[in-house]
Amino acid sequence: MHPVLQGMITVVLGVGICIGYFYFSNQFLDKVLYPARGPNAGRNINRANMIRPWLFMGPAIFVLALYLVYPVLATLWFSLTDRDQGGAFVGLANYRQMAAEPKFLEAIRNNMLWLVVVPAMSTAFGLLAAQLTDRISWGNVAKSIIFMPMAISFVGASVIWKLIYDTRPAGADQIGVLNAIWTALGGAPQTWLTIEPWNNFLLMVVLIWIQTGFAMVILSAALRGIPEETVEAAIVDGANPFQIFFKIKVPQIMPTIVVVWTTITLVVLKVFDIVLAMTNGQWGTQVLANYMYDRMFRAFDWGVGSASAIVIMLLVTPILVWNVRNARREMR
Amino acid sequence: MDNIAGRKSGLTWAVHIAVVLLVILWLFPTAGLFVSSFRTGDQISGSGWWAAFSTQQRNEPAVRVGGDEVQQGGRFVLQGDLFPNRDMTIKAWGTSSRDVEAYEPGATADLGDGVTLTLDEGGTFTLAGPESFEGQRLPRVFATASSPPEFTLANYENVLFSGTAGAGVGQSFINTATVAIPSTVIPILIAAFAAYALAWMDFPGRALLVAAVVALLVVPLQLALIPLLQIHNVIGIGKTYMGTWAAHTAFGMPLAIYLLRNYMVGLPRDIIENARVDGATDFQIFVKIILPLSFPALASFAIFQFLWTWNDLLVALVFLGTDDERLVLTGRLVNLLGSRGGDWEILATSAFVSIAVPLAVFFAMQRYLVRGLLAGSVK
């Protein structure tokens, strides 16, 4: 069957089955299992209401358990076993093997760099853009344009930036902007993406370019939420615009800055497409997610691949705990 | 509001200029790709895209003159057009790579032994000499020519409709749509029911489940790949669209539940309680009241999920595979970067084809996207 047709049928069937499941399971509960009539009507209604939430959540819980909870546990198990020995338990052997690989150490080093540079720069640029665009009449147009890269895939962005870093031989016209500027200033054309360690920063630029819009949108909303009295009071006290920004506004939106920072941190930990498309981890640009893909699907070494996935999970865990604690505080 | 007291006009100007700079900086990369996709391969590799709008002057690669010679008044003459089929004006030319701008157009160069070469502005050359050129090496011409700005749709035609040059980008476009649309539609309903239960039904363990959803929100999907691929292989949907839809549905679920629950919790309690008092069942309340009222949140999630599934590379690589007929656009682009890294006309056009749909969705539905972002992170 043609995939497009199959896709349409899936949409119709998927939606139909969902509606059917929810409708008939509720009907069954109310009409057959615990009907709200007869001698036990009251008790039946209570019982039905105890079961109903689980009917509503059933499919979602099933999907989450099968596709997210189980795999985390399974990956943990894979990381402790050796596939070549028929899945025998090998303790921390995979981790030890991984820790001895120079490419893994390189990935860890680069990931740490990414974790510092990308969230910091995206948040800084986002804050700057939010503050500036809020003050001018055509700010919304400017915001749209800065926000736009959010819609572009990491791979598409990689193509866009590869054109910027393109190199032509000396003497020919440079078609990459970076080399065009560089040669106009008197330098010799460079193959930027092969120059360690600066190529790492050139890759980070791509993600900063994408994530700044996100930071800007969130921070702009936070800036607007600042009570006007605080700003007015500062003006009355003779604060200049810079003081107002750094001493009045930024401290008030600190919680939002932290949220933006951690959200971008999560994106950074999973970044894979940009490195794959631009350098594929060559020339000292490996990162954890690409290293993991390499181990799992090119070397087919499930043990070490899973071990590196667990490392990513460990790096995410502090944010996970922090998010859960915040959510629980809000629930109360 | 900021500077009611003592508005500084200098600072206002600085703000405008700073924003203009930011906007240019952010637009410039995409503009480069966009403009390049309308230029021919020769143009792209000849000059930067920012020069595309001006009349371009550039050094053409050396061309060896050639053609049939005729005898005219005791001399052997060879005439022809140096650049057939091209609309350009010669600005200067030379016969040696050491001095490529030695002669003006129309001038006659003396090549020794009585041989002369003339090249006029339009590219017509005349080579004349006392002996036949038969069997001789003819001279090469280095021309500096200018051509008017020129844009073409041929790249798009190539990439989308011809199988060879575009290497199947048209097919990949269909594949990506086939992945993205069901993956966007299916999770919505499943998540909406769950979100309603978590927002408006009382049952033991509710807080725990909400916390679990928040936790799953950040679990990297990298961890899910191998175990899921194993399951998919066992039940026979490894490397199929079915498996990809299922994976996308599941990976989008935490965000969907989280967004929708946050939105539904904020709906007015009165409406729901009144409906309960009037004897409506939870199913009816959900379908007739909650679902229509939650439209903005549903739209937000749908946009997120669509952008994410359309732009995704990892899930498609793992669950759909890298076979040529099932390759999605992002996968195709990565392949093109590897195999045709220098063919910018194909790369730029394919990349633009792949980002055109998300960009259209983005500009059409930006309002909902922003709303979703705010609901998802500020809470």
HADDOCK unambig.tbl for C-alpha pairs under 7 A between the chains (distance, minus, plus):
assign (segid A and resid 3 and name CA) (segid B and resid 178 and name CA) 6.94 0.50 0.50
assign (segid A and resid 4 and name CA) (segid B and resid 178 and name CA) 5.69 0.50 0.50
assign (segid A and resid 7 and name CA) (segid B and resid 178 and name CA) 5.77 0.50 0.50
assign (segid A and resid 7 and name CA) (segid B and resid 182 and name CA) 6.36 0.50 0.50
assign (segid A and resid 10 and name CA) (segid B and resid 182 and name CA) 6.77 0.50 0.50
assign (segid A and resid 11 and name CA) (segid B and resid 182 and name CA) 5.20 0.50 0.50
assign (segid A and resid 11 and name CA) (segid B and resid 185 and name CA) 6.83 0.50 0.50
assign (segid A and resid 11 and name CA) (segid B and resid 186 and name CA) 6.68 0.50 0.50
assign (segid A and resid 14 and name CA) (segid B and resid 186 and name CA) 6.08 0.50 0.50
assign (segid A and resid 15 and name CA) (segid B and resid 186 and name CA) 6.23 0.50 0.50
assign (segid A and resid 18 and name CA) (segid B and resid 189 and name CA) 6.97 0.50 0.50
assign (segid A and resid 18 and name CA) (segid B and resid 190 and name CA) 6.85 0.50 0.50
assign (segid A and resid 50 and name CA) (segid B and resid 203 and name CA) 6.72 0.50 0.50
assign (segid A and resid 53 and name CA) (segid B and resid 197 and name CA) 5.35 0.50 0.50
assign (segid A and resid 53 and name CA) (segid B and resid 201 and name CA) 6.53 0.50 0.50
assign (segid A and resid 56 and name CA) (segid B and resid 193 and name CA) 5.25 0.50 0.50
assign (segid A and resid 56 and name CA) (segid B and resid 194 and name CA) 5.41 0.50 0.50
assign (segid A and resid 56 and name CA) (segid B and resid 197 and name CA) 6.21 0.50 0.50
assign (segid A and resid 57 and name CA) (segid B and resid 193 and name CA) 6.45 0.50 0.50
assign (segid A and resid 57 and name CA) (segid B and resid 194 and name CA) 4.26 0.50 0.50
assign (segid A and resid 57 and name CA) (segid B and resid 197 and name CA) 6.69 0.50 0.50
assign (segid A and resid 59 and name CA) (segid B and resid 190 and name CA) 6.47 0.50 0.50
assign (segid A and resid 60 and name CA) (segid B and resid 190 and name CA) 5.94 0.50 0.50
assign (segid A and resid 60 and name CA) (segid B and resid 191 and name CA) 6.27 0.50 0.50
assign (segid A and resid 60 and name CA) (segid B and resid 194 and name CA) 6.36 0.50 0.50
assign (segid A and resid 63 and name CA) (segid B and resid 250 and name CA) 5.76 0.50 0.50
assign (segid A and resid 64 and name CA) (segid B and resid 250 and name CA) 6.22 0.50 0.50
assign (segid A and resid 67 and name CA) (segid B and resid 224 and name CA) 6.79 0.50 0.50
assign (segid A and resid 67 and name CA) (segid B and resid 228 and name CA) 6.81 0.50 0.50
assign (segid A and resid 67 and name CA) (segid B and resid 250 and name CA) 6.03 0.50 0.50
assign (segid A and resid 68 and name CA) (segid B and resid 224 and name CA) 6.28 0.50 0.50
assign (segid A and resid 71 and name CA) (segid B and resid 223 and name CA) 6.40 0.50 0.50
assign (segid A and resid 71 and name CA) (segid B and resid 224 and name CA) 4.72 0.50 0.50
assign (segid A and resid 71 and name CA) (segid B and resid 227 and name CA) 5.31 0.50 0.50
assign (segid A and resid 71 and name CA) (segid B and resid 228 and name CA) 6.65 0.50 0.50
assign (segid A and resid 72 and name CA) (segid B and resid 223 and name CA) 5.68 0.50 0.50
assign (segid A and resid 72 and name CA) (segid B and resid 224 and name CA) 6.27 0.50 0.50
assign (segid A and resid 74 and name CA) (segid B and resid 227 and name CA) 6.17 0.50 0.50
assign (segid A and resid 75 and name CA) (segid B and resid 223 and name CA) 6.10 0.50 0.50
assign (segid A and resid 75 and name CA) (segid B and resid 227 and name CA) 6.69 0.50 0.50
assign (segid A and resid 132 and name CA) (segid B and resid 15 and name CA) 6.06 0.50 0.50
assign (segid A and resid 132 and name CA) (segid B and resid 19 and name CA) 6.62 0.50 0.50
assign (segid A and resid 133 and name CA) (segid B and resid 19 and name CA) 6.78 0.50 0.50
assign (segid A and resid 142 and name CA) (segid B and resid 23 and name CA) 6.07 0.50 0.50
assign (segid A and resid 145 and name CA) (segid B and resid 23 and name CA) 6.54 0.50 0.50
assign (segid A and resid 145 and name CA) (segid B and resid 27 and name CA) 6.69 0.50 0.50
assign (segid A and resid 146 and name CA) (segid B and resid 23 and name CA) 6.30 0.50 0.50
assign (segid A and resid 146 and name CA) (segid B and resid 26 and name CA) 5.79 0.50 0.50
assign (segid A and resid 151 and name CA) (segid B and resid 307 and name CA) 6.46 0.50 0.50
assign (segid A and resid 151 and name CA) (segid B and resid 358 and name CA) 5.57 0.50 0.50
assign (segid A and resid 151 and name CA) (segid B and resid 359 and name CA) 5.82 0.50 0.50
assign (segid A and resid 151 and name CA) (segid B and resid 362 and name CA) 6.21 0.50 0.50
assign (segid A and resid 152 and name CA) (segid B and resid 355 and name CA) 5.69 0.50 0.50
assign (segid A and resid 152 and name CA) (segid B and resid 358 and name CA) 6.71 0.50 0.50
assign (segid A and resid 153 and name CA) (segid B and resid 311 and name CA) 4.57 0.50 0.50
assign (segid A and resid 153 and name CA) (segid B and resid 355 and name CA) 7.00 0.50 0.50
assign (segid A and resid 155 and name CA) (segid B and resid 330 and name CA) 5.97 0.50 0.50
assign (segid A and resid 156 and name CA) (segid B and resid 351 and name CA) 5.51 0.50 0.50
assign (segid A and resid 156 and name CA) (segid B and resid 355 and name CA) 6.65 0.50 0.50
assign (segid A and resid 159 and name CA) (segid B and resid 351 and name CA) 6.84 0.50 0.50
assign (segid A and resid 160 and name CA) (segid B and resid 29 and name CA) 5.99 0.50 0.50
assign (segid A and resid 160 and name CA) (segid B and resid 30 and name CA) 6.26 0.50 0.50
assign (segid A and resid 160 and name CA) (segid B and resid 33 and name CA) 5.86 0.50 0.50
assign (segid A and resid 161 and name CA) (segid B and resid 29 and name CA) 6.59 0.50 0.50
assign (segid A and resid 173 and name CA) (segid B and resid 46 and name CA) 6.32 0.50 0.50
assign (segid A and resid 173 and name CA) (segid B and resid 47 and name CA) 5.56 0.50 0.50
assign (segid A and resid 174 and name CA) (segid B and resid 47 and name CA) 6.59 0.50 0.50
assign (segid A and resid 174 and name CA) (segid B and resid 48 and name CA) 6.34 0.50 0.50
assign (segid A and resid 175 and name CA) (segid B and resid 45 and name CA) 6.55 0.50 0.50
assign (segid A and resid 175 and name CA) (segid B and resid 47 and name CA) 5.52 0.50 0.50
assign (segid A and resid 175 and name CA) (segid B and resid 48 and name CA) 3.97 0.50 0.50
assign (segid A and resid 175 and name CA) (segid B and resid 49 and name CA) 6.89 0.50 0.50
assign (segid A and resid 176 and name CA) (segid B and resid 48 and name CA) 6.64 0.50 0.50
assign (segid A and resid 217 and name CA) (segid B and resid 370 and name CA) 6.97 0.50 0.50
assign (segid A and resid 218 and name CA) (segid B and resid 374 and name CA) 6.11 0.50 0.50
assign (segid A and resid 231 and name CA) (segid B and resid 2 and name CA) 6.86 0.50 0.50
assign (segid A and resid 235 and name CA) (segid B and resid 5 and name CA) 6.84 0.50 0.50
assign (segid A and resid 256 and name CA) (segid B and resid 378 and name CA) 6.39 0.50 0.50
assign (segid A and resid 259 and name CA) (segid B and resid 377 and name CA) 6.63 0.50 0.50
assign (segid A and resid 270 and name CA) (segid B and resid 220 and name CA) 6.69 0.50 0.50
assign (segid A and resid 273 and name CA) (segid B and resid 313 and name CA) 6.80 0.50 0.50
assign (segid A and resid 277 and name CA) (segid B and resid 334 and name CA) 5.43 0.50 0.50
assign (segid A and resid 309 and name CA) (segid B and resid 222 and name CA) 6.22 0.50 0.50
assign (segid A and resid 309 and name CA) (segid B and resid 223 and name CA) 5.54 0.50 0.50
assign (segid A and resid 313 and name CA) (segid B and resid 219 and name CA) 6.88 0.50 0.50
assign (segid A and resid 313 and name CA) (segid B and resid 220 and name CA) 6.59 0.50 0.50
assign (segid A and resid 320 and name CA) (segid B and resid 215 and name CA) 5.52 0.50 0.50
assign (segid A and resid 320 and name CA) (segid B and resid 218 and name CA) 6.31 0.50 0.50
assign (segid A and resid 323 and name CA) (segid B and resid 214 and name CA) 6.89 0.50 0.50
assign (segid A and resid 324 and name CA) (segid B and resid 211 and name CA) 5.56 0.50 0.50
assign (segid A and resid 324 and name CA) (segid B and resid 214 and name CA) 5.94 0.50 0.50
assign (segid A and resid 324 and name CA) (segid B and resid 215 and name CA) 6.05 0.50 0.50
assign (segid A and resid 327 and name CA) (segid B and resid 211 and name CA) 6.71 0.50 0.50
assign (segid A and resid 328 and name CA) (segid B and resid 211 and name CA) 6.68 0.50 0.50
